[in-house]
Amino acid sequence: MKKIMIAAAKTAIEEYKDYIDAFKRLGAEPFLSLSEEELAEADALVLPGSRQDMNPKLWGEEDQGSNDINDELDSAQLTLMDLAMEKEMPVLGICRGMQFLNVYFGGTLIQDLPCAEAHKRREPELYHSVIHVQGTCMHGLFGENSFVNTRHHQGAGRIGSGLQVASFWNDGEDTVVEAVEMEENRGKVLGVQWHPEKMYLYGDKESRADGEKLLKAWLRKEEEL
């Protein structure tokens, strides 16, 4: 059974319950931690979503619309990511986690998207179409298009070194990056702006299937090592 470390405080069980439930349902053994020592016990790392934005100083900007910055979380996840890369572990970034990956590899974030209203958290959950780039793992999984859930106000700006845009949203006026992946070993280090764990647990039949397909494909990367 694969041990999946979700990079979040152990006390935040309710906030990250959906991640835990989704990975358990897929036969993995997920656990919450920000401990370097406990990462050594894991087979893969998940950088989860959060309502706490990254500190813009990490890409050389002043705060211009970021919410509830948590420097301690940034620092802990940066350390974990260093160790995960040293160990060549599979890494999945979800929502804020995708943004984190982009910053980690030297990219930037747009602190408040001009089109943020089309992407913010909604009840019931908002879905929109994304375009998957040919040659990427996302295109291999879903073809040219698929529908994803969305709950964010920030997005990737300049893309980090060694990363490629795998999916994007476009309404004819604005474009938002929706997934990035490493150019080498596609799908092993992957970031998606949406929430596949929520799609898998709560979506309609098609959304559940798509969420499951993405999570299973990433989990298989650990088996290929």
SEMARPA-467990 format. One record per residue (C-alpha): x, y, z. Coordinates in nm, 3 decimals. Each point is the difference from the previous one (the first is absolute). Example, Ala and Ser with C-alpha at 12.3 -4.5 7.8 and 13.67 -1.06 7.14 Angstrom:
// residues 2
+---------+---------+---------+
|      xx |      yy |      zz |
+---------+---------+---------+
|   1.230 |  -0.450 |   0.780 |
|   0.137 |   0.344 |  -0.066 |
+---------+---------+---------+
END
This chain:
// residues 225
+---------+---------+---------+
|      xx |      yy |      zz |
+---------+---------+---------+
|   0.000 |   0.000 |   0.000 |
|   0.138 |   0.338 |  -0.100 |
|   0.056 |   0.252 |   0.280 |
|  -0.103 |   0.347 |  -0.117 |
|   0.118 |   0.298 |   0.204 |
|  -0.233 |   0.297 |  -0.024 |
|   0.205 |   0.310 |   0.083 |
|  -0.227 |   0.158 |   0.262 |
|  -0.017 |   0.034 |   0.377 |
|  -0.110 |  -0.315 |   0.180 |
|  -0.262 |   0.200 |   0.188 |
|  -0.179 |   0.103 |  -0.324 |
|  -0.180 |  -0.331 |  -0.038 |
|  -0.341 |   0.147 |  -0.084 |
|   0.143 |   0.241 |  -0.259 |
|   0.176 |  -0.282 |  -0.187 |
|  -0.251 |  -0.279 |   0.059 |
|  -0.088 |  -0.026 |  -0.371 |
|   0.364 |  -0.067 |  -0.093 |
|   0.023 |  -0.272 |   0.262 |
|  -0.331 |  -0.160 |  -0.100 |
|   0.081 |   0.005 |  -0.373 |
|   0.343 |  -0.161 |   0.034 |
|  -0.128 |  -0.258 |   0.248 |
|  -0.275 |  -0.094 |  -0.245 |
|   0.269 |  -0.055 |  -0.264 |
|   0.187 |  -0.239 |   0.227 |
|   0.276 |   0.236 |   0.121 |
|   0.098 |   0.090 |   0.354 |
|  -0.014 |   0.382 |   0.028 |
|   0.116 |   0.200 |   0.301 |
|   0.036 |   0.369 |   0.087 |
|   0.342 |   0.131 |   0.097 |
|   0.250 |   0.280 |  -0.050 |
|   0.281 |  -0.205 |   0.155 |
|   0.322 |  -0.061 |  -0.191 |
|   0.050 |  -0.325 |   0.193 |
|  -0.344 |  -0.133 |  -0.095 |
|   0.056 |   0.074 |  -0.368 |
|   0.263 |  -0.275 |   0.010 |
|  -0.284 |  -0.246 |   0.073 |
|  -0.207 |   0.112 |  -0.301 |
|  -0.005 |  -0.122 |  -0.358 |
|  -0.135 |   0.325 |  -0.146 |
|  -0.084 |   0.359 |   0.096 |
|  -0.319 |   0.200 |  -0.048 |
|   0.004 |   0.379 |   0.024 |
|  -0.367 |   0.075 |   0.076 |
|  -0.224 |   0.295 |  -0.059 |
|  -0.048 |   0.267 |   0.266 |
|  -0.168 |   0.335 |   0.052 |
|   0.342 |   0.128 |   0.112 |
|   0.193 |   0.153 |  -0.290 |
|   0.376 |  -0.013 |  -0.043 |
|   0.211 |   0.301 |   0.096 |
|   0.070 |   0.204 |  -0.318 |
|   0.350 |   0.075 |   0.127 |
|   0.086 |  -0.354 |  -0.112 |
|  -0.013 |   0.120 |  -0.361 |
|   0.118 |   0.355 |   0.067 |
|  -0.329 |   0.191 |   0.028 |
|  -0.181 |   0.202 |   0.265 |
|  -0.338 |  -0.115 |   0.128 |
|  -0.259 |   0.120 |  -0.254 |
|  -0.307 |  -0.207 |   0.081 |
|   0.122 |  -0.322 |   0.162 |
|  -0.216 |  -0.143 |   0.281 |
|   0.097 |  -0.125 |   0.347 |
|   0.372 |  -0.049 |  -0.070 |
|   0.158 |  -0.278 |   0.206 |
|   0.381 |   0.021 |   0.001 |
|   0.037 |  -0.307 |   0.220 |
|  -0.195 |  -0.213 |  -0.246 |
|   0.203 |   0.135 |  -0.292 |
|   0.326 |  -0.077 |   0.179 |
|  -0.101 |  -0.351 |   0.103 |
|  -0.123 |  -0.092 |  -0.347 |
|   0.313 |   0.139 |  -0.165 |
|   0.213 |  -0.223 |   0.221 |
|  -0.218 |  -0.303 |  -0.074 |
|   0.016 |   0.070 |  -0.373 |
|   0.381 |   0.017 |   0.012 |
|   0.008 |  -0.342 |   0.165 |
|  -0.259 |  -0.147 |  -0.237 |
|   0.202 |   0.111 |  -0.300 |
|   0.318 |  -0.148 |   0.150 |
|  -0.183 |  -0.330 |   0.042 |
|  -0.160 |   0.028 |  -0.349 |
|  -0.343 |  -0.051 |   0.155 |
|  -0.326 |   0.049 |  -0.188 |
|  -0.153 |   0.336 |   0.095 |
|  -0.357 |   0.117 |  -0.063 |
|  -0.092 |   0.366 |   0.052 |
|  -0.371 |   0.077 |   0.026 |
|  -0.134 |   0.358 |  -0.033 |
|   0.236 |   0.199 |   0.226 |
|   0.232 |  -0.297 |  -0.038 |
|   0.022 |   0.056 |  -0.376 |
|   0.082 |   0.364 |   0.065 |
|   0.262 |  -0.108 |   0.253 |
|   0.167 |  -0.226 |  -0.257 |
|   0.019 |   0.283 |  -0.250 |
|   0.163 |   0.232 |   0.255 |
|   0.234 |  -0.276 |   0.123 |
|   0.139 |  -0.041 |  -0.352 |
|   0.056 |   0.374 |  -0.038 |
|  -0.334 |   0.113 |  -0.141 |
|  -0.235 |   0.273 |   0.117 |
|  -0.365 |   0.034 |   0.097 |
|  -0.269 |   0.247 |  -0.099 |
|  -0.119 |   0.110 |   0.343 |
|  -0.358 |   0.074 |  -0.101 |
|  -0.114 |  -0.113 |  -0.343 |
|  -0.184 |   0.261 |  -0.212 |
|  -0.250 |  -0.278 |  -0.073 |
|  -0.008 |  -0.128 |   0.360 |
|  -0.381 |   0.007 |   0.022 |
|  -0.015 |  -0.284 |  -0.253 |
|   0.223 |  -0.217 |   0.219 |
|  -0.084 |   0.075 |   0.365 |
|  -0.155 |  -0.243 |   0.245 |
|  -0.375 |  -0.047 |  -0.046 |
|  -0.282 |  -0.198 |   0.154 |
|  -0.102 |  -0.209 |  -0.184 |
|   0.348 |  -0.060 |  -0.136 |
|   0.092 |   0.176 |  -0.323 |
|   0.129 |  -0.201 |  -0.297 |
|   0.154 |   0.123 |  -0.325 |
|   0.166 |  -0.148 |  -0.306 |
|   0.377 |  -0.022 |  -0.036 |
|   0.216 |  -0.065 |  -0.306 |
|   0.274 |  -0.262 |   0.032 |
|   0.324 |   0.054 |  -0.192 |
|   0.099 |  -0.271 |  -0.248 |
|   0.296 |  -0.210 |   0.109 |
|  -0.065 |   0.047 |   0.373 |
|  -0.117 |  -0.260 |   0.247 |
|  -0.325 |   0.193 |   0.043 |
|  -0.076 |  -0.030 |  -0.371 |
|   0.083 |  -0.369 |   0.021 |
|  -0.252 |  -0.045 |   0.282 |
|  -0.285 |   0.220 |  -0.118 |
|   0.048 |   0.089 |  -0.364 |
|  -0.046 |   0.357 |  -0.120 |
|  -0.252 |   0.121 |   0.261 |
|  -0.157 |  -0.086 |   0.332 |
|  -0.204 |   0.171 |   0.271 |
|   0.156 |   0.076 |   0.339 |
|  -0.109 |   0.164 |   0.324 |
|   0.150 |   0.333 |   0.099 |
|   0.045 |   0.199 |   0.322 |
|   0.293 |   0.244 |  -0.026 |
|   0.074 |   0.370 |  -0.053 |
|   0.371 |  -0.025 |  -0.083 |
|   0.176 |  -0.166 |  -0.291 |
|   0.336 |  -0.078 |  -0.154 |
|   0.183 |   0.287 |  -0.168 |
|   0.345 |  -0.072 |  -0.141 |
|   0.043 |  -0.377 |  -0.016 |
|   0.279 |  -0.152 |   0.207 |
|   0.314 |  -0.153 |  -0.149 |
|  -0.046 |  -0.359 |  -0.113 |
|  -0.379 |   0.022 |   0.013 |
|  -0.243 |  -0.001 |  -0.290 |
|  -0.357 |   0.121 |  -0.015 |
|  -0.212 |  -0.313 |  -0.033 |
|  -0.350 |   0.152 |   0.016 |
|  -0.156 |   0.345 |  -0.019 |
|  -0.333 |   0.184 |   0.007 |
|  -0.085 |   0.265 |  -0.256 |
|  -0.322 |   0.198 |  -0.042 |
|   0.107 |   0.186 |  -0.312 |
|   0.145 |   0.290 |   0.199 |
|   0.194 |  -0.141 |   0.295 |
|   0.214 |  -0.312 |   0.043 |
|   0.070 |  -0.178 |   0.329 |
|   0.249 |  -0.284 |   0.041 |
|  -0.184 |  -0.302 |   0.142 |
|   0.273 |  -0.267 |   0.016 |
|   0.379 |  -0.022 |  -0.019 |
|   0.229 |  -0.301 |  -0.019 |
|   0.373 |  -0.061 |  -0.007 |
|   0.134 |  -0.029 |  -0.352 |
|   0.197 |  -0.308 |   0.110 |
|  -0.187 |  -0.308 |   0.125 |
|  -0.341 |   0.146 |  -0.078 |
|  -0.264 |  -0.042 |   0.266 |
|   0.240 |  -0.083 |   0.284 |
|   0.017 |   0.362 |   0.116 |
|  -0.338 |   0.144 |  -0.090 |
|  -0.203 |   0.302 |   0.104 |
|  -0.371 |   0.055 |  -0.067 |
|  -0.193 |   0.314 |   0.086 |
|  -0.320 |  -0.194 |   0.063 |
|  -0.097 |  -0.252 |   0.272 |
|  -0.005 |  -0.359 |  -0.133 |
|  -0.061 |  -0.137 |   0.349 |
|  -0.331 |   0.190 |   0.023 |
|  -0.095 |  -0.100 |  -0.353 |
|   0.064 |  -0.363 |   0.089 |
|  -0.201 |   0.016 |   0.324 |
|  -0.288 |   0.233 |  -0.089 |
|  -0.024 |   0.055 |  -0.377 |
|  -0.246 |  -0.139 |  -0.249 |
|   0.081 |  -0.329 |  -0.174 |
|   0.239 |   0.155 |  -0.255 |
|   0.173 |   0.222 |   0.256 |
|   0.048 |  -0.288 |   0.242 |
|   0.157 |  -0.205 |  -0.278 |
|   0.233 |   0.285 |  -0.101 |
|   0.107 |   0.067 |   0.359 |
|   0.070 |  -0.368 |   0.055 |
|   0.191 |  -0.028 |  -0.329 |
|   0.234 |   0.288 |   0.087 |
|   0.073 |  -0.114 |   0.355 |
|   0.058 |  -0.362 |  -0.107 |
|   0.233 |   0.108 |  -0.283 |
|   0.211 |   0.202 |   0.243 |
|   0.005 |  -0.281 |   0.258 |
|   0.133 |  -0.238 |  -0.265 |
|   0.308 |   0.222 |  -0.039 |
|   0.129 |  -0.135 |   0.332 |
|  -0.017 |  -0.353 |  -0.142 |
|   0.214 |   0.101 |  -0.299 |
|   0.295 |   0.110 |   0.214 |
+---------+---------+---------+
END
